[in-house]
């Protein structure tokens, strides 16, 4: 009886007007998965635009070009590579933001149109794994910020139980304690709603730009201007060319925001102004590139000031003698990473887990699970060296590039951007998006076509002792772009050869009707409800 009561307590029963069957739980939706009602869309255009000002300022963004400098790339070339990567990833980010704001849908539901209601599980797993890894990495970075704060108060903390853990652990006792403190500090923020988060980002928007200007001014002043910084020549020591390192940095820069090319609909679905919500994504290359410029300057200046190259800006801060400056810098970096972690990692993961288990998982439960898994993966191992960090960034783009390429191909090339039948995205069996047994085989085939050629390069990045052709490695340097284009083209060609019903006569245009679960009359149902399979 106890087990039965517990099971009943955790089941999420649908509410009146939802897209699920009345009075019983469903495997296809819950309150958090349904389209966002108009009265709940409270993100104004300046919240969405300010998101990139706030999101750009986090340590992981700073580390991307800094890692390139640590590997021997000239600071100026590192910035140019990052700008190119940011411009490339802006296009799919605008697309994701547009679709989310137009229909009030999140990624798991949108992916059902391309993959099928059951095939979409593949897309959710791909993104969910990435979000967990980033959750851990950002928490590890946040732990470094906490260590700056503690050392500023108690300088002896730097040597606290330094021999307690073996070298193979890739982390010291002070770092592990700092990580745990940060993890606990960010936990309460997981209970904030998406609409409440916008105010936390407003605070970040106001504070962080001033902090960035202060860091930038310090780096230039302490290193005596621009000359010594950007005159550092490229010196690639791993046997590859400058071009190889340049392309690798482009991919690394894309990787830092590739999740948002998929995630933005999870945010813009709450946007009040549909048009400006996606237009504000154009701030991405400006805000992110400026942040990466700061990271490059700090890395290069550390070589001039301290005689050693520090690719992690928090390591630079730890070298400061001014204890007050060290504390407040650590505090601001910690706060910035909390907001980035919650909105950029725990929220998308929670959405994916909801899509997989809507009967049991809502947004809050999913975020808590994400935080637990982010601790369990021991993210400090990923950040142990600059080369390993770049390999991590490049590695998961093997899956994200093809995924976003497929979604864009389905909406813009196959459906010509004419719209989606929203209610059918929640209807199994006879739905327009059921395809073959709930799976669109064209989507799976196109996804594999985009991923497969990149796997040799991915395997080599994980284990450098593996024998892989030089051509495969060079192809892998632009893994996100290669996978994106391959999958986009393949999916469209498969549609031309094996066409299916896109239901263009029975869609919501998204402009003159609010797509809401509480207003079913505004949603056009698929009368026939059956897709044509060739």
N, C-alpha and C positions, 0 to 999 in steps of 0.2 A: 504493500500500500504506500509506503514511504517513497519508493522509486516512482510509482505512478504519480504521486502528488508533485514530486520534484520535476518530472517530465512535463506535467501540465503547467507548472509555474514558469518554465523557461520557453514554452511555445509562444510564438508571437501570433496572436489572433488578429485577423484583418478588421479594419474599422469600416463603418458604413461609408459607401461611396468609393471604396478602394477598387483596384483592378483585380482583386482576388475574389474567390467565391464567397458569398455572404455567409457568415457564421462559421466558417471553418478555415483552418490554416492552409497555406498554399506553398508550393515549392517554387513559385515563380515571382512572388513579390511580397513586400510588407510595406509598412508606412514610409520607411526611409527609401525604398526603391521606387515607389510610385512617382509620377511626375510632380514637380514642386508646384503647389497651388500659388496663384498670383499674389495672394495676401502674405505669403511667406517669402516672397522674393524681395529681400531688403538690401542687397548689395547694390549701391549706386555706382555710377561709372567711375567716380574717383576712388571708391574702394577697390574696384577691379584694377584700375590703372596703378593705384598705389601698391597693389599686391606685388608688382614687379620691382618697385623701389624697395619694398621691404624684403621680398624673397631674394633679390640679388645679393643682399648683404648677409652672407653667411660664410663660414670658414671654408666649406667645401668648394664654393665658387672661387674663393681666393686661392685655394690650393691648386686648382687646375693649371693655370699658367705658371704658377710657382714650381710645380712639378716638372713642367717642360724646361724651365730654366735650370732646375737641378740636374736634369739629364743632359744639359749642354747646349740648349737652344738659346740663341740670342734673345734678350727680352723684347726687343721690337718685333721680331718675327713671331714670338709667342703671342703678342697682343693681336697681330694681324690674323694669325691662325684662329684665335678665339673669336674675333669679329666675324670671320667667314662662317665658322660653325654656328654662331648665334643667329646670323641671318638665315642660314639654311633651316634651322629648327623653328624659326618664327612662322614659317608658312604652315606647317601642320598644327602648330599651336593655335594660330588664328582659326583654322578649320575646326579644331576641337572645341574652342571657345564659342564659335558660331553655332554649332549644332547643339551644344549644351544649353546655351541661352535661348535658342529658338524653341526647343521642345521641353525644356525643364527636366532633361534626362541625364543620368550619370553613365559612366563608361560601361558597366556590365549590361545595362539595358540596350544602349546604342550598339554594342558589339553583336547583339542578337540578330540585328538586321543583316550583318555580313556573314556571320558564322552559323546562324540558326540558334534556336533557343537552347539546345544542348551543346552544340559546337562552341558556343560562347564560353563554356567552361575553360577551354584551352586558353583563350585570351585573358581570362581572369587570373588563371594560374601564372601565366607569363608575367603579368604586371604585378601580381601579389608578391611573388618571390623578390622582384626588384625592390618593392617598397619595404619589405622586411629588412633587406640588406642595407638600404639607405637609412632606415630607422636606426639601425645599430651603428652605422658609420657616423651619422649626425650626433648620436648620443655620445659616442667616443670622442668626437670633436668637442662637444659640450663639456665633457669631463675634463678635457685639457683647459678649457676656460675656467672651470671651477678650481683647478689646480693653481692657476694664476692668482685667483682670489685668495686661496688659502696661503700660498707662499708669501703673498703681500702682507698678510697678517702675522703669520708665523714662518719666517725664513727657514727655520730648521726643518720644516716639512719636506724640503727638497731632499733631505737625506734620511727621511723616516723609513725604517725597515727596508732599506734598499736591497738587502740580500734575502728577503723573505721568499721571493719567487725565483725560480730558475730562469736563465737567459732564454730558454726555449719558449717560455710563456709569452715573450714579446710585449710584456707589460710589467711595470713595477708596482709595488704595494701602494705608493702614493697615487699613481694613475688609476689603479683599480678602485681605490676608495673614492677618488674624485668622480670617476664614471658612475659609481653607485649613487653618489649624492646628486649628480645631475639627473640621473634616471628617476630618482624619487621626486626631485623638484618639478620635473615636467609632467609627472603623472596626473596631478589635479587638472591640468589644462586639457586632458583628454575628455573631460566631462563637459566641456563647453560646446554649445551648438555651433553649426556653421555660421549662422547669423551673428552669434556673439563673438566669434573669432574676428569678424571684420573690425571691431573696435580695438582688439589687441594689435592688429596690423596698423591701425591708425597711429597708435603709440610708437610702433616701430618706424613708421614712415617719418614721424616728427624727429625722432632721436638719432636714428642710424646715419642719415646723410651727414649730419654734423660730426659724428664720430669718424666717418670715413674721410672727411676733409682734414680732420685733425691728424689722422694716421698718415695721410698722403703728404701733408705739410712736414710732419716730423721726418718721414723717410727722405724727402728731397733736401731738407735742411741739414740733417745729420750726415748725409752722403755728399753734401756740397754741390747740389744741382743735378741736372739731367746728365751731363757729360759722362761722369764715371759710371753711371748706371747702364746706359744704353750703348756704351762703347765696349761692353763685355762681348767678345766674339763668340760665335757658335763653336762648340767643341764637343762633338758627338763622339763618345768613346766606345760605343758598343758595336762598332763595325758597320753601322748603317750611315746613310747620307743625311744631310740637312733636310732634304725633301721628304725623306721617310719620317723624320721627327716632326716636320711641319704638318704632314697629313695626320699623323698620330695625334697631334695636339688639336687639330680640327675636330677629330672624332671625340676626343676627350671633352672638348668644350660642348659639343652637341650632347654628349652623354650626361653632362651636368644638368641639362634641361630636357632631355629626351622624355623623361617621365611626364613632364608637364605638357608635352605635345599630345599625350594621351589623357593626362589628369585634369586639364583645364575645364572640361565639361562638368567635373564634380564640383567646381567652384562657380562657374558661370551659370549653372542651372538655377542658382539663387539670385542672379542679377536682375534688377528691375528694368533696366534699359537694354533691350536685346541687341540693338545695333552697336551701341558704344561698348558693350561688354566684350565683343570680339575685336573691335577696333583698338581697344586698349592693350591688346596683346602686342601691338607694334612697339610698345615700350621695351619689350624684352631685349632686343639687341643693344639698345642704348644703356639701360640700367645694368645689365649683366656684364657688358664689355667694360663699363667704367669700374665695376667691382673687380673684374679680372685685371684691369690696368693697375689697380691698387695692389692686388696680390703680386703682380710682376715687379712693381717698384719696391715693395717690401722685401721680396726675396733677393733681388739684385742689391738693394741697399745693405742687407745683412752681410753680404760678402765684402762690401767696402768698409762698413763700420766695425764689424766683429771679426773679419778675416775668415769667416766660414759661411757657406751658403745654407740658409735655413729656409726650406720650402714651406714649412708650416708657420703661418704668421703668429700663432700662439707661442711657438718656440722663440720667436723674436721678442715677444712681449715678456717672456720669462727672463730674458737677458737684461731687461730694464732695471736701473737702479732705483728709480722713483717708485716707492711702494704704493703710494696713493694712485698714481697713474696705472700701475700694474693691476691693482684691484678693480678699478672702474672699467678698464679695458676688458678684463676677464668677465666682469658682470654683464657688460653690454653684449659681448660675444655669446655668453650663455643665454641671455634673453633672446637674442636673435635666432639662435639655433633651436630654442624651444618652439618658437612660432613656426619656423621652417619645418621642423620635424612633425608638428601636429598637422598643419595644413597640407604639407607636401608628401607625407609618408603614411601617417596613421589613418588619415581620412580616406585616401585612395585604397589602402589595404582593407579598411573596414567595408568600403563599397564592394570590393571584390569578394570578400568573405560573405557579405550579404547576398551577393549574386549566386554564390555556391550553395549557401544554406539559409535562405530567407525565412525558413520556418523557425530558426533558432537564433539567428544573428541579426542584430540591428547595428546602427552606426556606433553606439557607445561600446557595446560588447566587442565589436571588431577592433576598435582602437585599443582596447585593453589587451587583447590577444596580440596585437602587433607590437606593443611595448614589451610584452614578456618575451616574444620571439626575438626582438631586436637585442635584448640582453643575452639571450641564449646562444647567439651565433658568434660570440666573441669577436666583435668587429675590429678590435685593436690589431688583430692579425692582418687585416686587409691594409691597414695604414702603417704597417711596420716600415715600409720603404717607399720612396717616391715612385720607383719603377712598378712596384706591386699595386700602388694606388692607380696609376695610369692603366695598368693591365685590367684592373677591376672595372674602371670606367668604360674602357673600350669593349670589354667582354660582354656585358649584358646588352650592348647595342645590337649585337648579333640577332637578338630576339625583338627588341623594341622597334628597330627600323622597319623590318618586314611587317610588323603588326600595324603600325600607323600607316604604312604604305597601302596595306590592304583595306583599312577603314576608309582612307581617302579615295581609293579607287572605287569602292562600292558606292559611296555617296555622291562623288562628283563625276565619275566617268560612267558608271553603270546606271545610276538613278538620275544623272544630270542635275543633281541638287534640287530636284523637284519636291522632295519631302519623304516622310515616313508615315506609315499607318501605325500610330502610337499604340492603339488598343491591341493590335495584332502582335505587338512585341511582348505581350503578357498572355497570349492565348496559345496553348500547345495543341498538338494534333492537327487541327484543320486550319491553323494559322497561315498567313501569308509567308511567315518566316520559319516555317517548320522544315521546309526543303525535304531532305530524305532522312526520315527517322530523327528529325530534330537537328541534323547536321548539314551544312552546305559543303559538299565535297570539293567544290571549286576553291573555297576559302582555305581548306586544309592543304590542298595540293599547291596553291600559290604560296602559302606561308612556308611550306617545306622547301619550295624552289628558291625562296629568298634566303633561307637559313642555311641550307646544306653547303653551298660553296664557301661559306664563312667558317665552317666548323674546323677545318684544318688549322686556320690561323688562330682560332680560339684555343684549340688544344695546345698549340705551340706557346701561346701566351701564358698558359697555366703551367706547362712543363717545357722549358726551353731545351731539354735534351731530346725531344721528339724530332724526328727527321721530317721536315716539311719543305716543299719546293719554295724557291724564292718568289715565284709568281703568286703563289697562294698567300704568302706573307704580305706582299705588296698590295694585293687585292683586299686584304684584311685591314689595311691602314685606314680605309674609308668605309669601314664595315656598316655603319648606320646608313650612309647614303647608298651604298651598293645594295643592301638588303631592301631598302625603301623602294628604289627604282625597279629592281627585279620583281618584287612581289606586286607592285602596282600594275606593271605591264602584264605580268602573267595572269593576274586575276581578271583583268579586262579582256584579254585574249580568250581565256576560258569561257567568259560570259558570251563572247561573240560566237564561239563554237558550240557551246552548250547553254543557250539562253534560258532564262527563267522569268517568271512574272514579277515585275517590280512594283506592280500595283499603282501606277502613276495616276490612275483615275480615281483612286480612293485614298488620298493622303491628306494630311493637315498641312496647310501652307505656312503655319506658324506666325502669320502676321495679323490676321483679323480674328483669331480665336485663341483663347487661353487653354492650353492643354493641361487639364487638371483632373485628378481622380475624383474630386468632389463635384465635377460638372461633366458627367458623361455625355451630355448632349452636345458638348463642344468637340467631341472626338468622333471622327467618322469610323465606323466599324467596317471591317472587311466583310461584305455581304456574302460573297462566295466562300471566302475563307480558305481557299485551297491554292497552293502554288503550283505552277506548271513545271514539271520536271521533264527535261528532254531525255 
